[in-house]
Amino acid sequence: MIIANVDPMKPRQLKKTNELAMSDSGQTRRMLAISAYNNASDILDRSELSEEDAYRALCEALASRALWEPIGNAMNLLIGDWQVARALTVNGMAGDAVTLIESAIARAIENAVDDWLIASLHEGYSRALLNADDDRYSDVYTVTVQLIAGISDLEDRSIIESQFADLPMP
């Protein structure tokens, strides 16, 4: 099993969102976070990226993640971390992506998130390790295949499979 390096001296408390009680400024933050996430996704989903595109994707992903911080729940924050890790990877910062995604996986396990999110984070972990030329890629790839196979919802499984499909078998 994957064990992430997390600093025990810096515990993270994940916040829960109560959308009914969210202020107008909270609703505005939420809309901006979603917009920045979608912008980053649109860029990252392209088959080819220029350096400028990659940089813009990173900026959008970081903006989305920062906007979610005070209002988001565990799922919002973890998905944001996954997207930032993808953007770091396409910007040649795979080592930083590995560190981020290891922390995200540890927080996901602590928060008992849905099976698809654990698998998605491992997809990002596999991608970052591959691009970092890290020897752990093979083991994490194998774990990711198993996690994807264990996703209970068929639609969720299909989405994560499609994200994982472009990674080469070790």
N, C-alpha and C positions, 0 to 999 in steps of 0.2 A: 504494500500500500504506500501511497505517496505521503510523506511527512514534510510539511512545510516548515521553513525556518521563520518563526514568529518571535519577536522580542516580548518576553513575558512581562517586562517592565513597562510596556506600553499597551495595556489592554484597550481594545476597541469596543465601545458600546455601540451597537447598531440601533438606529432609531426606527421607530414605527411611525407610519404616516396615518393620520386620521383626516382623510380628505374632506369630510363634512365640516371639520373644525378648522380647516386651513384658511388662512387669511387671504385677502386679495393679492397681497404681495407673494404669498406662498403659491397661489394659483398661477401667478405670472411666472414665478421661478420654475414651476412644474412645466408650463408650456414652453418656456425657453430651453429647459433641459431636454425635453422631448425633441424640439426642433434641432438642437445641436447634435443630439444622438442620431437623428435621421440624416442630417447633413453628413456626419462622419460615416454612417453606414453606406450612404449613396456613393461616397468616394471609395471606401474600402472594398465595395463590391465590384468595382471596375476591374476588368481583366489586366489593364496596364495602368500604372501610376507614374506621373512625373514626380520629380523631387518636390515641386510646389504642391502637387496634389497630396502627397504623403504628409507634408508639413501641415497643410490645411486640415487633413483628417485628424492629425494629432491635436491640433488646436481645438477643433470641434469636440473631440472625445474628452479632452481635459475640461473644456467649458461645461459640457453636459455633466460630467462627474462632479465638478465643483458645485454646480447648481443643485444637484441632488443632495449633497452632503447635509444641509440642515433640515431637509424635508423628506428625504427618501427613506424607504424601508430597506431591509437587508437585500431583497431582490434587486431593487433599483441600484444600490451601491455596488453589488457584485457584478451586475451586468455592465455597469459603467467601468468597473475595473477590467473586465474581460475586453471591452472595446478599447480602452486605453492601452492594454497590453498588445492588442492587434496593431494599433497605430504605432506604438513604440517599435514593434517588430518591423513594420514596413519602412520605418525611418532608420533602420540599422542599429537600433538600441535593444536588441534581443535579450541581452543580459539583464537590463532593467525590466524588461517584460517578464522574464523568468521570476525575478524577485517579487514583482507585483502580483503575479498570478499565483505564486506559492502562498502568499499572504491571503489572497482572496479564497483559495481552496480551503485553507485552515478556517477562515471565518464562515465559509459556507457549511462546512462540517459542523462547526459549533452551533450554527443556527438551524441545522436540520432542514435545509432548503430542498426543493423538489429535485427529483432524479435528473431531469433534463438540464437543470442549471449546473449541477455537479459535473455532468458529462460535457456541457458546453465549456465550462472552465478548464476541464482537462484537454479539450480540443485546443483551446488557446495556449495551454501549457505545452502541449505537443508541438504546436507551431513555433512557439518561442524557443523551445529546446532545439528544434531542428535548425532554426536560423542562427542560434548561438553555437551551433556545432558541438552540442553538449552530449556526452556519452549516455545520458539518461533517456535520450529520445526513444530508443527501442522499448524500454520498459514502460515508459509513460504511454507510448503509442498502444501497446498491448492492453494496458489498463483502460485506456480511453475506448478502445473497441468493445471491451467488456461492459463498460458503463453505458455506452450507446445502446448495446443490445438489451440492457436492462431497463431502458426507459419505457414506462408503462403505457404512455399515450402514443399511439402510432403517428399522429401528426407531429408531435414534438420530436419523436425519434427521427422522422424523415427530415426535419429541419436541421437537426444536429448532424445527421449523416451527410447532408449536402454541404455543410460547413467543413466537415472533416475530409470529404472526398478527394480534395486536391493534395492532401499530404501523402508522400510516398511511403510505402511499406518499408520498414527497416530491413 
